[in-house]
Amino acid sequence: MLSEKEKRGWDAIDEAAVQAGGYLAKPTRPLIVEYDYRAMGKHCKEQNISKIELSEEELKMFEYSEPLIYA
């Protein structure tokens, strides 16, 4: 059974979720950033640099905006 303090905490989380338009949940797995390596390779070839030389800003250009789903 929840203590009164724990119940207030959960009520606050529920209220924040309602205001945000959904529910908050702890991720079940860590976020894995995936890249479009084909486009990255083309960019590096055009710029005459290696992939290891890409800046963080350049790397972000090649991140997939939606996570890939593996079946």
SEDREN-705657 format. One record per atom (N, C-alpha, C): chain; atom name; x, y, z; residue number from 1; residue in three letters. Coordinates in Angstrom, 2 decimals. Atoms other than C-alpha are relative to their C-alpha. Layout:
BEGIN
+-----+------+---------+---------+---------+-----+------+
! mol ! atom !       x !       y !       z ! seq ! type !
+-----+------+---------+---------+---------+-----+------+
!   A !   CA !       X !       Y !       Z ! NUM !  ALA !
...
+-----+------+---------+---------+---------+-----+------+
END
This chain:
BEGIN
+-----+------+---------+---------+---------+-----+------+
! mol ! atom !       x !       y !       z ! seq ! type !
+-----+------+---------+---------+---------+-----+------+
!   A !    N !    0.84 !   -1.18 !    0.00 !   1 !  MET !
!   A !   CA !    0.00 !    0.00 !    0.00 !   1 !  MET !
!   A !    C !    0.89 !    1.25 !    0.00 !   1 !  MET !
!   A !    N !   -0.76 !   -1.23 !    0.09 !   2 !  LEU !
!   A !   CA !    1.23 !    3.48 !   -0.83 !   2 !  LEU !
!   A !    C !   -0.20 !    0.87 !    1.24 !   2 !  LEU !
!   A !    N !    0.12 !   -0.98 !   -1.07 !   3 !  SER !
!   A !   CA !    2.00 !    5.97 !    1.88 !   3 !  SER !
!   A !    C !   -0.66 !    1.24 !   -0.57 !   3 !  SER !
!   A !    N !    0.64 !   -1.24 !    0.46 !   4 !  GLU !
!   A !   CA !    0.28 !    9.34 !    1.72 !   4 !  GLU !
!   A !    C !    0.97 !    0.84 !   -0.85 !   4 !  GLU !
!   A !    N !   -1.02 !   -0.74 !    0.75 !   5 !  LYS !
!   A !   CA !    3.53 !   10.94 !    0.51 !   5 !  LYS !
!   A !    C !    0.18 !   -0.60 !   -1.40 !   5 !  LYS !
!   A !    N !   -0.14 !    0.65 !    1.30 !   6 !  GLU !
!   A !   CA !    3.91 !    8.35 !   -2.28 !   6 !  GLU !
!   A !    C !   -1.23 !    0.25 !   -0.88 !   6 !  GLU !
!   A !    N !    1.23 !   -0.24 !    0.74 !   7 !  LYS !
!   A !   CA !    0.28 !    8.81 !   -3.29 !   7 !  LYS !
!   A !    C !   -0.02 !    1.41 !   -0.58 !   7 !  LYS !
!   A !    N !   -0.06 !   -1.37 !    0.50 !   8 !  ARG !
!   A !   CA !    0.74 !   12.58 !   -3.58 !   8 !  ARG !
!   A !    C !    0.99 !    0.11 !   -1.17 !   8 !  ARG !
!   A !    N !   -0.98 !    0.00 !    1.08 !   9 !  GLY !
!   A !   CA !    3.82 !   11.97 !   -5.72 !   9 !  GLY !
!   A !    C !   -0.59 !   -0.56 !   -1.29 !   9 !  GLY !
!   A !    N !    0.61 !    0.59 !    1.19 !  10 !  TRP !
!   A !   CA !    1.91 !    9.69 !   -8.09 !  10 !  TRP !
!   A !    C !   -1.11 !    0.90 !   -0.55 !  10 !  TRP !
!   A !    N !    1.04 !   -0.93 !    0.45 !  11 !  ASP !
!   A !   CA !   -0.99 !   12.17 !   -8.20 !  11 !  ASP !
!   A !    C !    0.62 !    1.15 !   -0.79 !  11 !  ASP !
!   A !    N !   -0.69 !   -1.08 !    0.71 !  12 !  ALA !
!   A !   CA !    1.47 !   14.90 !   -9.25 !  12 !  ALA !
!   A !    C !    0.46 !   -0.47 !   -1.37 !  12 !  ALA !
!   A !    N !   -0.44 !    0.56 !    1.30 !  13 !  ILE !
!   A !   CA !    2.88 !   12.65 !  -11.99 !  13 !  ILE !
!   A !    C !   -1.20 !   -0.15 !   -0.93 !  13 !  ILE !
!   A !    N !    1.21 !    0.15 !    0.82 !  14 !  ASP !
!   A !   CA !   -0.63 !   11.85 !  -13.23 !  14 !  ASP !
!   A !    C !   -0.49 !    1.35 !   -0.51 !  14 !  ASP !
!   A !    N !    0.45 !   -1.34 !    0.40 !  15 !  GLU !
!   A !   CA !   -1.54 !   15.55 !  -13.29 !  15 !  GLU !
!   A !    C !    0.92 !    0.58 !   -1.08 !  15 !  GLU !
!   A !    N !   -0.96 !   -0.47 !    1.02 !  16 !  ALA !
!   A !   CA !    1.65 !   16.40 !  -15.23 !  16 !  ALA !
!   A !    C !   -0.25 !   -0.70 !   -1.32 !  16 !  ALA !
!   A !    N !    0.27 !    0.76 !    1.23 !  17 !  ALA !
!   A !   CA !    0.81 !   13.65 !  -17.72 !  17 !  ALA !
!   A !    C !   -1.25 !    0.52 !   -0.70 !  17 !  ALA !
!   A !    N !    1.23 !   -0.52 !    0.58 !  18 !  VAL !
!   A !   CA !   -2.70 !   14.99 !  -18.25 !  18 !  VAL !
!   A !    C !    0.27 !    1.34 !   -0.67 !  18 !  VAL !
!   A !    N !   -0.31 !   -1.31 !    0.56 !  19 !  GLN !
!   A !   CA !   -1.35 !   18.51 !  -18.82 !  19 !  GLN !
!   A !    C !    0.87 !   -0.14 !   -1.25 !  19 !  GLN !
!   A !    N !   -0.87 !    0.21 !    1.15 !  20 !  ALA !
!   A !   CA !    1.23 !   17.13 !  -21.27 !  20 !  ALA !
!   A !    C !   -0.72 !   -0.72 !   -1.14 !  20 !  ALA !
!   A !    N !    0.77 !    0.67 !    1.04 !  21 !  GLY !
!   A !   CA !   -1.45 !   15.25 !  -23.19 !  21 !  GLY !
!   A !    C !    0.27 !   -1.49 !   -0.10 !  21 !  GLY !
!   A !    N !   -0.28 !    1.43 !    0.03 !  22 !  GLY !
!   A !   CA !   -0.31 !   11.73 !  -22.32 !  22 !  GLY !
!   A !    C !    0.54 !   -0.46 !    1.32 !  22 !  GLY !
!   A !    N !   -0.54 !    0.54 !   -1.23 !  23 !  TYR !
!   A !   CA !    1.29 !    9.54 !  -19.74 !  23 !  TYR !
!   A !    C !    1.51 !   -0.09 !   -0.07 !  23 !  TYR !
!   A !    N !   -1.44 !    0.11 !   -0.10 !  24 !  LEU !
!   A !   CA !    4.87 !    9.50 !  -18.58 !  24 !  LEU !
!   A !    C !    0.35 !   -1.43 !    0.35 !  24 !  LEU !
!   A !    N !   -0.43 !    1.37 !   -0.28 !  25 !  ALA !
!   A !   CA !    6.68 !    6.19 !  -18.57 !  25 !  ALA !
!   A !    C !    1.51 !   -0.10 !   -0.08 !  25 !  ALA !
!   A !    N !   -1.44 !    0.25 !    0.06 !  26 !  LYS !
!   A !   CA !   10.18 !    5.00 !  -17.90 !  26 !  LYS !
!   A !    C !    0.28 !   -0.83 !   -1.24 !  26 !  LYS !
!   A !    N !   -0.31 !    0.80 !    1.19 !  27 !  PRO !
!   A !   CA !   11.78 !    3.76 !  -21.13 !  27 !  PRO !
!   A !    C !    0.36 !   -1.43 !    0.38 !  27 !  PRO !
!   A !    N !   -0.28 !    1.41 !   -0.30 !  28 !  THR !
!   A !   CA !   11.98 !   -0.01 !  -21.26 !  28 !  THR !
!   A !    C !    1.36 !   -0.43 !   -0.52 !  28 !  THR !
!   A !    N !   -1.33 !    0.31 !    0.50 !  29 !  ARG !
!   A !   CA !   15.25 !    0.06 !  -23.18 !  29 !  ARG !
!   A !    C !    0.72 !    1.32 !   -0.29 !  29 !  ARG !
!   A !    N !   -0.73 !   -1.25 !    0.25 !  30 !  PRO !
!   A !   CA !   18.00 !    2.61 !  -23.72 !  30 !  PRO !
!   A !    C !   -0.18 !    0.48 !   -1.43 !  30 !  PRO !
!   A !    N !    0.11 !   -0.57 !    1.33 !  31 !  LEU !
!   A !   CA !   17.78 !    4.97 !  -26.66 !  31 !  LEU !
!   A !    C !    1.27 !   -0.31 !   -0.78 !  31 !  LEU !
!   A !    N !   -1.12 !    0.32 !    0.87 !  32 !  ILE !
!   A !   CA !   19.98 !    3.81 !  -29.48 !  32 !  ILE !
!   A !    C !   -0.10 !    0.91 !   -1.22 !  32 !  ILE !
!   A !    N !   -0.01 !   -0.90 !    1.15 !  33 !  VAL !
!   A !   CA !   20.90 !    6.45 !  -32.03 !  33 !  VAL !
!   A !    C !    0.47 !   -0.78 !   -1.22 !  33 !  VAL !
!   A !    N !   -0.36 !    0.70 !    1.22 !  34 !  GLU !
!   A !   CA !   20.96 !    5.07 !  -35.54 !  34 !  GLU !
!   A !    C !    0.23 !    1.02 !   -1.10 !  34 !  GLU !
!   A !    N !   -0.42 !   -0.93 !    1.03 !  35 !  TYR !
!   A !   CA !   22.55 !    6.70 !  -38.55 !  35 !  TYR !
!   A !    C !   -0.22 !   -0.57 !   -1.40 !  35 !  TYR !
!   A !    N !    0.07 !    0.36 !    1.41 !  36 !  ASP !
!   A !   CA !   22.08 !    6.68 !  -42.31 !  36 !  ASP !
!   A !    C !    1.44 !   -0.03 !   -0.52 !  36 !  ASP !
!   A !    N !   -1.41 !    0.12 !    0.35 !  37 !  TYR !
!   A !   CA !   25.55 !    5.36 !  -43.10 !  37 !  TYR !
!   A !    C !    0.26 !    0.21 !   -1.49 !  37 !  TYR !
!   A !    N !   -0.18 !   -0.22 !    1.44 !  38 !  ARG !
!   A !   CA !   25.03 !    5.48 !  -46.85 !  38 !  ARG !
!   A !    C !    0.13 !    1.49 !   -0.29 !  38 !  ARG !
!   A !    N !   -0.07 !   -1.45 !    0.20 !  39 !  ALA !
!   A !   CA !   24.33 !    9.23 !  -46.78 !  39 !  ALA !
!   A !    C !    1.25 !    0.58 !    0.67 !  39 !  ALA !
!   A !    N !   -1.20 !   -0.46 !   -0.70 !  40 !  MET !
!   A !   CA !   27.13 !    9.73 !  -44.24 !  40 !  MET !
!   A !    C !    1.25 !   -0.26 !   -0.86 !  40 !  MET !
!   A !    N !   -1.14 !    0.35 !    0.85 !  41 !  GLY !
!   A !   CA !   29.60 !    7.94 !  -46.52 !  41 !  GLY !
!   A !    C !    0.10 !    0.90 !   -1.22 !  41 !  GLY !
!   A !    N !    0.02 !   -0.89 !    1.17 !  42 !  LYS !
!   A !   CA !   28.53 !   10.03 !  -49.52 !  42 !  LYS !
!   A !    C !    0.50 !    1.39 !    0.39 !  42 !  LYS !
!   A !    N !   -0.42 !   -1.32 !   -0.49 !  43 !  HIS !
!   A !   CA !   28.96 !   13.25 !  -47.51 !  43 !  HIS !
!   A !    C !    1.51 !    0.03 !    0.25 !  43 !  HIS !
!   A !    N !   -1.43 !    0.05 !   -0.32 !  44 !  CYS !
!   A !   CA !   32.40 !   12.21 !  -46.29 !  44 !  CYS !
!   A !    C !    0.84 !   -0.05 !   -1.28 !  44 !  CYS !
!   A !    N !   -0.73 !    0.09 !    1.27 !  45 !  LYS !
!   A !   CA !   33.50 !   11.31 !  -49.81 !  45 !  LYS !
!   A !    C !    0.02 !    1.36 !   -0.70 !  45 !  LYS !
!   A !    N !    0.09 !   -1.32 !    0.61 !  46 !  GLU !
!   A !   CA !   32.29 !   14.69 !  -51.12 !  46 !  GLU !
!   A !    C !    0.89 !    1.02 !    0.71 !  46 !  GLU !
!   A !    N !   -0.79 !   -0.94 !   -0.80 !  47 !  GLN !
!   A !   CA !   34.07 !   16.53 !  -48.28 !  47 !  GLN !
!   A !    C !    1.46 !   -0.45 !    0.14 !  47 !  GLN !
!   A !    N !   -1.34 !    0.59 !   -0.09 !  48 !  ASN !
!   A !   CA !   37.16 !   14.31 !  -48.56 !  48 !  ASN !
!   A !    C !    0.48 !   -0.11 !    1.46 !  48 !  ASN !
!   A !    N !   -0.33 !    0.23 !   -1.41 !  49 !  ILE !
!   A !   CA !   37.07 !   13.43 !  -44.85 !  49 !  ILE !
!   A !    C !   -0.42 !   -1.42 !    0.37 !  49 !  ILE !
!   A !    N !    0.43 !    1.32 !   -0.48 !  50 !  SER !
!   A !   CA !   36.72 !   10.21 !  -42.88 !  50 !  SER !
!   A !    C !   -1.17 !    0.18 !    0.97 !  50 !  SER !
!   A !    N !    1.16 !   -0.07 !   -0.90 !  51 !  LYS !
!   A !   CA !   33.67 !    9.39 !  -40.78 !  51 !  LYS !
!   A !    C !    0.41 !    0.42 !    1.41 !  51 !  LYS !
!   A !    N !   -0.46 !   -0.33 !   -1.35 !  52 !  ILE !
!   A !   CA !   35.71 !    9.77 !  -37.60 !  52 !  ILE !
!   A !    C !    0.22 !    1.51 !    0.16 !  52 !  ILE !
!   A !    N !   -0.24 !   -1.44 !   -0.03 !  53 !  GLU !
!   A !   CA !   36.33 !   13.43 !  -38.52 !  53 !  GLU !
!   A !    C !   -1.28 !    0.84 !    0.03 !  53 !  GLU !
!   A !    N !    1.26 !   -0.74 !   -0.02 !  54 !  LEU !
!   A !   CA !   32.63 !   14.37 !  -38.53 !  54 !  LEU !
!   A !    C !   -0.20 !    0.68 !    1.35 !  54 !  LEU !
!   A !    N !    0.32 !   -0.71 !   -1.24 !  55 !  SER !
!   A !   CA !   31.61 !   16.99 !  -35.99 !  55 !  SER !
!   A !    C !   -1.34 !   -0.52 !    0.53 !  55 !  SER !
!   A !    N !    1.28 !    0.43 !   -0.57 !  56 !  GLU !
!   A !   CA !   28.64 !   16.42 !  -33.67 !  56 !  GLU !
!   A !    C !   -1.16 !    0.54 !   -0.82 !  56 !  GLU !
!   A !    N !    1.06 !   -0.59 !    0.82 !  57 !  GLU !
!   A !   CA !   26.56 !   18.79 !  -35.80 !  57 !  GLU !
!   A !    C !   -0.18 !   -0.79 !   -1.30 !  57 !  GLU !
!   A !    N !    0.09 !    0.78 !    1.23 !  58 !  GLU !
!   A !   CA !   27.41 !   16.82 !  -38.93 !  58 !  GLU !
!   A !    C !   -0.61 !   -1.37 !    0.28 !  58 !  GLU !
!   A !    N !    0.58 !    1.30 !   -0.34 !  59 !  LEU !
!   A !   CA !   26.59 !   13.52 !  -37.20 !  59 !  LEU !
!   A !    C !   -1.51 !    0.09 !    0.13 !  59 !  LEU !
!   A !    N !    1.45 !   -0.17 !   -0.19 !  60 !  LYS !
!   A !   CA !   23.15 !   14.85 !  -36.27 !  60 !  LYS !
!   A !    C !   -0.74 !    0.04 !   -1.33 !  60 !  LYS !
!   A !    N !    0.64 !   -0.05 !    1.32 !  61 !  MET !
!   A !   CA !   22.45 !   15.40 !  -39.98 !  61 !  MET !
!   A !    C !   -0.38 !   -1.40 !   -0.48 !  61 !  MET !
!   A !    N !    0.19 !    1.35 !    0.50 !  62 !  PHE !
!   A !   CA !   22.54 !   11.62 !  -40.46 !  62 !  PHE !
!   A !    C !   -0.77 !   -0.90 !    0.96 !  62 !  PHE !
!   A !    N !    0.81 !    0.78 !   -0.94 !  63 !  GLU !
!   A !   CA !   20.47 !   10.50 !  -37.45 !  63 !  GLU !
!   A !    C !   -1.37 !   -0.25 !   -0.61 !  63 !  GLU !
!   A !    N !    1.37 !    0.28 !    0.41 !  64 !  TYR !
!   A !   CA !   17.22 !    8.76 !  -38.29 !  64 !  TYR !
!   A !    C !   -0.92 !    0.72 !    0.97 !  64 !  TYR !
!   A !    N !    0.92 !   -0.75 !   -0.86 !  65 !  SER !
!   A !   CA !   14.38 !   10.91 !  -36.98 !  65 !  SER !
!   A !    C !   -0.95 !   -0.94 !    0.74 !  65 !  SER !
!   A !    N !    0.86 !    0.99 !   -0.64 !  66 !  GLU !
!   A !   CA !   12.26 !    7.86 !  -36.18 !  66 !  GLU !
!   A !    C !    0.83 !   -1.25 !    0.29 !  66 !  GLU !
!   A !    N !   -0.76 !    1.23 !   -0.28 !  67 !  PRO !
!   A !   CA !   13.67 !    4.78 !  -34.44 !  67 !  PRO !
!   A !    C !   -0.39 !   -1.11 !   -0.98 !  67 !  PRO !
!   A !    N !    0.26 !    1.14 !    0.88 !  68 !  LEU !
!   A !   CA !   13.99 !    1.76 !  -36.68 !  68 !  LEU !
!   A !    C !   -0.57 !   -1.14 !    0.84 !  68 !  LEU !
!   A !    N !    0.62 !    1.13 !   -0.71 !  69 !  ILE !
!   A !   CA !   11.88 !   -1.25 !  -35.70 !  69 !  ILE !
!   A !    C !    0.49 !   -1.28 !   -0.63 !  69 !  ILE !
!   A !    N !   -0.49 !    1.30 !    0.47 !  70 !  TYR !
!   A !   CA !   13.42 !   -4.68 !  -35.98 !  70 !  TYR !
!   A !    C !   -0.97 !   -1.08 !    0.43 !  70 !  TYR !
!   A !    N !    0.92 !    1.10 !   -0.34 !  71 !  ALA !
!   A !   CA !   11.19 !   -7.73 !  -36.12 !  71 !  ALA !
!   A !    C !    0.76 !   -1.29 !    0.12 !  71 !  ALA !
+-----+------+---------+---------+---------+-----+------+
END
